C-alpha cells in the first residue's frame, strides 16, 4: 500500500481548545460537536454565577436582619431607660408626698426596697405576657388584670432588663479634692485599699496603699504640693518617665475611667476597686474654696456589704455574725431614716467607732442605670448616671424644667 493510501486511513481530527470535536477531511473542516462543549461551558458559568448570587443574597439578608435587630435592641434599651427614669421619679414623688402629709415627722429616705429597685434584672418584653398570664391564673387576678395590656406586650419583639443602683452608695473620689471634705474622703479610701484582700493584692504588686491614695489626691486637688503620704518630692515625680508627658490634672475627675491616668493605677486595680468608687455627683468648682456647701456622704441604706466590711474592719471579725445577719435581711427591714439611727446601728452591728459613722447618710438623688436590650441575636447595653432634682417653687424662670439631669451616658 502506498504511503498516500496509508494517510487516508488516519483522517485529520478537528480540535477545540485542544479537545477533539470531530473529523475533518482535507477539503473542509467539520464543526460537528462544538455546540455541546460550548453549551456545557456556559451552563457551568451560569451555575457558578447563580451560586454566587445565592450566597450574596443570603449574606445580605442576614446583614439586613442583624442591622434591624441591632437598631431594635438599641430602642428597646432606650425604652427600658424610660421605665427606669419613671420609677426613679415616682419614688421621689412618693417621698415628697409622704413628707407633705406627715410634715416634720417624715424623712425622705432611699434604700434597696424602694420602687426604683423593684424591677431590677426582671426581663420585660415579648415573653412577659406568659409570666403575667400564669400569675393571673395562679393568684386569680383575672378580675383586676387588664387583658389588653397583656396583649399589647405581645407586640413587643425582644425584651430588656434594667438594673438601678444608688450611686451614693460608693466613695466619691472627687471630694478628695475639696478642702472641707478631703480628710473624710482620704479616710474612706485608705480603709478601702487596706481591706485584707485588697491589701494583699497590692502587697503582691509591691504597691503601698497610702501611696495609691496620695496619688489620687494629688491628681484631683487644686494645689501643686504633693500629698504627705504619697512618698514623692513633687506631684509630677511619678509621671516624669511617661511618654507622652503627663502631669497631674489638679481638677475633678470627669469619669471613673480617668483613674487609669493616675500613677500606680492599672486596669486590674480599676476592675477591683471601681465597683466601690464614683465621680458623681460632680462637686461645684466653688466648693474648692469653701464658698459653697459640700458634704462627703455615703448612703448606708444601699452601701454594699463588701464596702461596709472594708470601712468597718471589725464587722468582718468581732461583729461578723451580727453584720452578716443585718445585711442579709436589710432589704426586708425599714430603712434608717436619720443620722442617730445609722450611728446606733453601726455601733451595735458593725462595731464602728464614732468618727467613721459620720461618713453616712440615709438618702440619695444620684443613680446609675444599666439597661440591656435584646432583639434576635443582637444585644445593646445602655449605661447612664442621672441626678433627680426636687421641684423649686421659688424658681419661676425654670419652674417647668425636667426633674432629671443626665450626668453620664454611654451606649455599648
C-alpha positions as CSV (number, residue, x, y, z in Angstrom):
1,X,0.0,0.0,0.0
2,X,1.3,3.3,-1.0
3,X,2.1,6.0,1.6
4,X,-0.8,8.3,0.5
5,X,-3.2,5.5,0.9
6,X,-1.9,4.9,4.5
7,X,-2.5,8.5,5.4
8,X,-6.2,8.3,4.3
9,X,-6.6,5.5,6.9
10,X,-6.0,8.2,9.6
11,X,-8.2,11.2,8.8
12,X,-7.5,14.6,10.3
13,X,-9.2,15.4,13.6
14,X,-10.8,18.7,14.4
15,X,-9.9,20.1,17.8
16,X,-11.4,22.9,20.0
17,X,-9.1,24.3,22.7
18,X,-7.1,21.0,22.5
19,X,-10.2,18.8,22.7
20,X,-11.1,16.6,19.8
21,X,-14.5,17.6,18.3
22,X,-14.8,15.5,15.2
23,X,-13.2,14.6,11.9
24,X,-12.4,16.8,9.1
25,X,-11.5,15.9,5.7
26,X,-8.7,17.5,3.8
27,X,-11.0,19.8,1.9
28,X,-13.4,21.2,4.5
29,X,-13.2,21.3,8.3
30,X,-16.2,20.0,10.1
31,X,-17.6,21.9,13.2
32,X,-19.6,18.9,14.4
33,X,-19.6,18.6,18.3
34,X,-18.5,22.1,19.1
35,X,-22.0,23.2,20.3
36,X,-22.2,20.6,23.1
37,X,-18.8,21.8,24.5
38,X,-19.9,25.5,24.4
39,X,-23.2,24.6,26.0
40,X,-21.6,22.7,28.9
41,X,-19.2,25.6,29.4
42,X,-22.0,28.2,29.5
43,X,-24.0,26.0,31.9
44,X,-21.0,25.8,34.2
45,X,-20.6,29.6,34.2
46,X,-24.3,30.2,34.8
47,X,-24.2,27.7,37.7
48,X,-21.3,29.4,39.4
49,X,-23.0,32.8,38.8
50,X,-26.2,31.7,40.3
51,X,-24.4,30.1,43.3
52,X,-22.6,33.3,43.9
53,X,-25.9,35.3,43.7
54,X,-27.5,32.9,46.2
55,X,-24.6,33.3,48.7
56,X,-24.7,37.1,48.3
57,X,-28.5,37.1,48.8
58,X,-28.2,35.0,52.0
59,X,-25.4,37.2,53.4
60,X,-27.3,40.4,52.5
61,X,-30.4,39.0,54.2
62,X,-28.5,38.1,57.3
63,X,-26.8,41.5,57.4
64,X,-30.2,43.2,57.0
65,X,-31.7,41.2,59.8
66,X,-28.7,41.9,62.1
67,X,-28.9,45.6,61.4
68,X,-32.7,45.6,62.0
69,X,-32.3,43.7,65.3
70,X,-29.3,45.9,66.3
71,X,-31.5,49.0,65.8
72,X,-34.4,47.4,67.6
73,X,-32.2,46.4,70.5
74,X,-31.0,50.0,70.9
75,X,-34.5,51.4,71.0
76,X,-35.6,48.6,73.3
77,X,-32.8,49.6,75.7
78,X,-34.0,53.2,75.5
79,X,-37.5,52.0,76.3
80,X,-36.1,50.4,79.4
81,X,-34.3,53.6,80.3
82,X,-37.6,55.5,80.1
83,X,-39.1,52.9,82.6
84,X,-36.2,53.3,84.9
85,X,-36.5,57.1,84.8
86,X,-40.2,56.8,85.6
87,X,-39.6,54.6,88.6
88,X,-36.9,56.9,90.0
89,X,-39.2,59.9,89.5
90,X,-42.2,58.1,91.1
91,X,-40.1,57.2,94.1
92,X,-39.2,60.8,94.7
93,X,-42.8,61.9,94.2
94,X,-44.0,59.3,96.8
95,X,-41.3,60.5,99.3
96,X,-42.3,64.2,98.8
97,X,-46.0,63.3,99.1
98,X,-45.4,61.5,102.4
99,X,-43.3,64.3,103.6
100,X,-46.0,66.8,102.8
101,X,-48.6,64.7,104.6
102,X,-46.5,63.9,107.7
103,X,-44.8,67.2,108.0
104,X,-41.6,67.4,110.1
105,X,-42.1,63.8,111.2
106,X,-41.5,62.5,107.7
107,X,-38.0,61.6,106.4
108,X,-37.2,61.2,102.7
109,X,-35.1,58.1,102.5
110,X,-33.7,55.7,99.9
111,X,-32.9,52.1,100.1
112,X,-32.9,48.8,98.1
113,X,-36.6,48.2,99.0
114,X,-37.7,51.4,97.2
115,X,-39.7,51.3,94.0
116,X,-36.7,52.1,91.8
117,X,-35.1,48.8,92.7
118,X,-38.2,46.5,92.4
119,X,-37.8,45.6,88.7
120,X,-34.0,45.1,88.8
121,X,-32.9,42.2,86.5
122,X,-36.6,41.4,85.7
123,X,-36.9,40.7,81.9
124,X,-39.7,42.8,80.3
125,X,-40.8,42.2,76.8
126,X,-42.5,39.8,74.5
127,X,-42.1,36.9,77.0
128,X,-43.7,38.9,79.8
129,X,-47.3,38.1,78.9
130,X,-46.8,34.5,79.5
131,X,-45.5,35.2,83.0
132,X,-48.3,37.7,83.7
133,X,-50.8,35.2,82.4
134,X,-49.5,32.5,84.7
135,X,-49.6,35.0,87.6
136,X,-53.2,35.9,86.8
137,X,-54.2,32.2,86.9
138,X,-52.2,31.3,89.9
139,X,-53.4,34.2,92.0
140,X,-56.8,34.7,90.4
141,X,-56.1,38.2,89.2
142,X,-58.3,38.0,86.1
143,X,-60.8,40.3,87.6
144,X,-58.3,43.1,88.3
145,X,-55.9,42.4,85.4
146,X,-56.4,44.2,82.0
147,X,-56.1,41.7,79.2
148,X,-55.5,44.5,76.7
149,X,-52.3,45.4,78.5
150,X,-51.1,41.8,78.3
151,X,-52.0,41.6,74.6
152,X,-50.0,44.8,74.0
153,X,-46.9,43.3,75.5
154,X,-47.1,40.5,72.9
155,X,-46.4,43.1,70.2
156,X,-43.1,43.9,71.9
157,X,-40.5,42.0,69.9
158,X,-37.4,41.4,72.2
159,X,-37.0,42.3,75.8
160,X,-35.0,44.4,78.2
161,X,-33.7,44.2,81.7
162,X,-33.0,47.2,83.9
163,X,-30.7,47.5,86.9
164,X,-30.8,50.7,89.0
165,X,-28.1,51.2,91.6
166,X,-27.7,54.0,94.1
167,X,-24.6,55.9,93.0
168,X,-24.3,57.5,96.5
169,X,-23.5,54.0,97.9
170,X,-20.0,54.5,96.6
171,X,-17.0,56.6,97.6
172,X,-16.9,59.8,95.5
173,X,-13.2,60.4,94.8
174,X,-13.8,63.9,93.6
175,X,-14.4,65.0,97.1
176,X,-10.8,64.3,97.9
177,X,-10.1,67.5,96.0
178,X,-12.1,69.7,98.3
179,X,-10.5,71.2,101.4
180,X,-13.6,70.7,103.6
181,X,-14.1,67.0,102.6
182,X,-10.6,65.8,101.8
183,X,-10.0,64.3,105.2
184,X,-13.2,62.2,105.1
185,X,-12.6,61.1,101.5
186,X,-9.0,60.1,102.2
187,X,-10.0,58.2,105.3
188,X,-12.6,56.2,103.4
189,X,-10.1,55.5,100.5
190,X,-7.4,54.3,103.0
191,X,-9.9,51.9,104.6
192,X,-10.9,50.5,101.2
193,X,-7.3,49.9,99.9
194,X,-6.3,48.5,103.3
195,X,-9.1,45.9,103.3
196,X,-7.4,42.5,103.9
197,X,-8.0,41.1,100.4
198,X,-7.2,44.3,98.6
199,X,-4.1,45.0,100.7
200,X,-2.8,41.5,100.0
201,X,-3.3,42.2,96.3
202,X,-1.4,45.5,96.5
203,X,1.4,43.9,98.5
204,X,1.9,41.3,95.8
205,X,2.3,44.1,93.3
206,X,4.6,45.9,95.7
207,X,2.3,49.0,95.9
208,X,1.9,50.9,99.1
209,X,-1.8,51.6,99.8
210,X,-1.0,55.1,101.2
211,X,0.8,55.9,98.0
212,X,-2.2,54.9,95.9
213,X,-4.4,57.3,98.0
214,X,-1.8,60.1,97.8
215,X,-1.6,59.9,94.1
216,X,-5.4,60.1,93.7
217,X,-5.4,63.2,96.0
218,X,-2.6,64.8,94.1
219,X,-4.4,64.3,90.8
220,X,-7.7,65.8,91.9
221,X,-6.7,68.6,94.4
222,X,-6.2,72.2,93.2
223,X,-2.7,72.7,94.7
224,X,0.6,71.6,93.3
225,X,2.1,70.3,96.6
226,X,2.5,66.5,96.9
227,X,0.3,64.7,99.5
228,X,2.3,63.9,102.6
229,X,1.6,60.2,102.2
230,X,2.4,59.9,98.5
231,X,6.1,59.5,99.1
232,X,7.1,61.9,96.3
233,X,9.0,65.1,96.3
234,X,6.6,66.7,93.9
235,X,3.3,65.8,92.3
236,X,4.9,65.3,88.9
237,X,7.6,62.9,90.1
238,X,5.7,59.6,89.3
239,X,4.9,60.9,85.8
240,X,8.3,62.1,84.6
241,X,9.1,58.9,82.8
242,X,5.9,58.7,80.9
243,X,5.8,59.3,77.1
244,X,4.0,61.4,76.1
245,X,4.4,63.6,79.1
246,X,1.7,63.6,81.7
247,X,1.2,65.8,84.7
248,X,-1.5,65.7,87.5
249,X,-4.7,67.3,86.4
250,X,-5.4,69.2,89.6
251,X,-9.1,69.2,88.8
252,X,-12.1,66.9,89.2
253,X,-12.3,63.5,87.5
254,X,-14.6,63.7,84.5
255,X,-15.2,59.9,84.6
256,X,-14.2,56.9,86.6
257,X,-12.1,55.7,83.6
258,X,-9.8,58.7,84.2
259,X,-8.4,56.9,87.3
260,X,-6.3,54.9,84.8
261,X,-4.2,58.0,84.3
262,X,-3.2,58.2,87.9
263,X,0.3,56.9,88.8
264,X,0.3,53.4,90.1
265,X,-3.3,52.7,88.9
266,X,-3.8,50.0,86.3
267,X,-6.7,48.0,84.6
268,X,-6.6,45.3,87.3
269,X,-7.0,47.8,90.1
270,X,-9.7,49.5,88.1
271,X,-11.6,46.2,87.9
272,X,-11.2,45.5,91.7
273,X,-11.9,49.0,93.1
274,X,-14.3,50.7,90.6
275,X,-17.4,49.0,91.9
276,X,-16.9,50.9,95.1
277,X,-15.9,54.3,93.6
278,X,-17.7,57.1,91.7
279,X,-17.1,60.6,90.5
280,X,-20.8,61.6,90.6
281,X,-22.3,63.9,91.6
282,X,-19.6,66.3,90.3
283,X,-18.9,68.9,93.0
284,X,-19.2,72.5,92.3
285,X,-15.9,74.2,91.4
286,X,-16.7,76.9,94.0
287,X,-16.6,74.2,96.7
288,X,-12.8,74.0,96.5
289,X,-12.5,77.4,98.2
290,X,-15.3,76.6,100.7
291,X,-17.6,79.2,99.1
292,X,-20.4,76.7,98.8
293,X,-21.5,73.8,100.9
294,X,-20.0,70.4,100.2
295,X,-20.7,67.1,102.0
296,X,-19.0,63.8,101.6
297,X,-21.6,61.1,102.5
298,X,-22.3,57.5,101.6
299,X,-25.9,56.1,101.7
300,X,-25.8,53.5,104.4
301,X,-29.1,52.0,103.3
302,X,-27.8,50.9,99.9
303,X,-24.0,50.6,100.5
304,X,-22.8,47.0,99.6
305,X,-21.6,44.7,102.3
306,X,-18.1,44.4,100.8
307,X,-17.6,48.2,101.2
308,X,-19.0,48.3,104.7
309,X,-16.7,45.5,105.8
310,X,-13.8,47.5,104.5
311,X,-14.9,50.7,106.1
312,X,-15.5,48.8,109.4
313,X,-12.8,46.2,109.8
314,X,-14.4,44.7,113.0
315,X,-17.5,44.0,111.0
316,X,-15.7,41.0,109.5
317,X,-14.2,39.8,112.7
318,X,-15.8,40.7,116.1
319,X,-19.2,41.6,114.6
320,X,-19.2,39.2,111.7
321,X,-22.4,37.3,112.7
322,X,-24.4,40.4,113.6
323,X,-23.3,42.4,110.5
324,X,-23.9,39.4,108.1
325,X,-27.4,38.9,109.6
326,X,-28.3,42.5,109.3
327,X,-27.1,42.7,105.6
328,X,-29.0,39.5,104.7
329,X,-32.3,41.0,105.9
330,X,-31.7,44.7,105.2
331,X,-34.0,44.7,102.2
332,X,-36.8,43.4,104.3
333,X,-36.3,45.9,107.1
334,X,-37.4,49.5,107.3
335,X,-34.7,51.8,106.0
336,X,-32.9,54.0,108.5
337,X,-34.3,57.5,108.5
338,X,-31.9,59.6,110.5
339,X,-28.3,60.0,111.4
340,X,-28.8,58.8,115.0
341,X,-30.3,55.6,113.7
342,X,-27.4,55.0,111.4
343,X,-24.9,55.7,114.2
344,X,-26.6,53.3,116.6
345,X,-26.8,50.5,114.0
346,X,-23.2,50.9,113.1
347,X,-22.0,50.8,116.7
348,X,-24.1,47.8,117.6
349,X,-24.0,45.8,114.4
350,X,-20.7,46.7,112.7
351,X,-18.6,47.6,115.8
352,X,-17.9,51.1,114.3
353,X,-16.2,53.9,116.1
354,X,-17.9,57.3,116.4
355,X,-15.7,59.0,113.8
356,X,-16.4,56.6,111.0
357,X,-20.2,56.8,111.5
358,X,-20.0,60.4,110.3
359,X,-19.5,59.2,106.7
360,X,-23.0,58.1,106.1
361,X,-26.4,59.4,105.1
362,X,-29.8,57.8,104.5
363,X,-30.9,59.1,101.1
364,X,-29.7,59.7,97.6
365,X,-30.6,61.7,94.4
366,X,-28.0,60.1,92.1
367,X,-28.5,56.7,90.4
368,X,-26.6,54.6,87.9
369,X,-28.9,52.8,85.5
370,X,-27.8,49.8,83.3
371,X,-30.3,48.7,80.6
372,X,-29.8,45.7,78.4
373,X,-32.0,45.4,75.3
374,X,-32.2,42.2,73.2
375,X,-33.7,41.6,69.8
376,X,-33.0,38.4,68.0
377,X,-29.3,37.7,68.3
378,X,-28.4,41.4,68.9
379,X,-27.8,42.9,72.3
380,X,-27.3,46.6,73.2
381,X,-26.4,47.9,76.7
382,X,-27.1,51.4,77.8
383,X,-25.4,52.7,80.9
384,X,-26.0,56.2,82.3
385,X,-26.0,58.2,85.6
386,X,-28.7,60.6,86.4
387,X,-29.4,63.1,89.2
388,X,-33.0,63.7,90.1
389,X,-33.9,67.2,91.2
390,X,-36.6,68.4,93.6
391,X,-39.0,71.0,92.1
392,X,-38.3,74.5,93.1
393,X,-41.4,76.6,93.6
394,X,-39.4,79.7,94.1
395,X,-37.6,79.3,90.7
396,X,-40.2,81.0,88.4
397,X,-37.9,81.1,85.5
398,X,-37.2,77.3,85.5
399,X,-40.4,76.0,87.1
400,X,-41.0,73.7,84.1
401,X,-37.5,72.2,83.9
402,X,-37.0,68.5,83.8
403,X,-36.7,66.7,87.1
404,X,-33.9,64.6,85.8
405,X,-30.4,65.6,84.8
406,X,-28.1,63.2,82.9
407,X,-24.5,63.1,84.2
408,X,-23.2,60.3,82.1
409,X,-24.5,58.4,79.0
410,X,-22.9,55.5,77.1
411,X,-24.4,53.0,74.6
412,X,-22.3,49.8,74.4
